[in-house]
Amino acid sequence: MGLQISIRESADVTILDLQGKATIGVDGDLLSVQLKKLVAKGVRKLLLNLEDVTQLDSSGISAVVGTYVSLSRQGGSLKLLCPGGRVHDVLRVIRLADFIPTFENETQALASFRPQGYAAKP
């Protein structure tokens, strides 16, 4: 299956739910183009949900790292959610989680975008 991307919002965080393979070719380009469009539109808080990504190669990793660097330079941030299986293994081997925050829980990931000391109103 190719890569499918759906976009949703939670407060000021844009969440990309990815499904399928983020590999070289059309799928890797799709991810790269979508990420660049969002940054160009002014998105500064991005959460990539990798739970349903079955494969991630250098093309997908390049798109993620490029967006992370671009957002960091603009005062934004990119974080990863639920990488599993082979994707988790690849990220661990290349030590991507050492500099891109990675979460196993969406609530915690979203909370991490809020300034420290901020408490949500009940």
Number of C-alpha atoms within 10 A of each C-alpha: 8 14 20 17 17 10 11 11 11 9 7 13 18 19 23 22 18 20 19 18 20 29 21 15 10 12 20 22 17 20 23 20 12 15 21 16 12 15 17 10 9 11 17 19 21 25 25 21 23 22 19 18 23 20 19 20 15 13 17 22 21 13 20 21 15 15 21 19 14 17 19 14 10 11 9 18 21 24 22 22 22 19 21 17 13 13 21 19 12 18 19 12 10 10 11 16 15 10 10 17 15 20 19 14 10 15 9 11 18 21 13 13 17 14 8 8 6 8 9 7 4 3
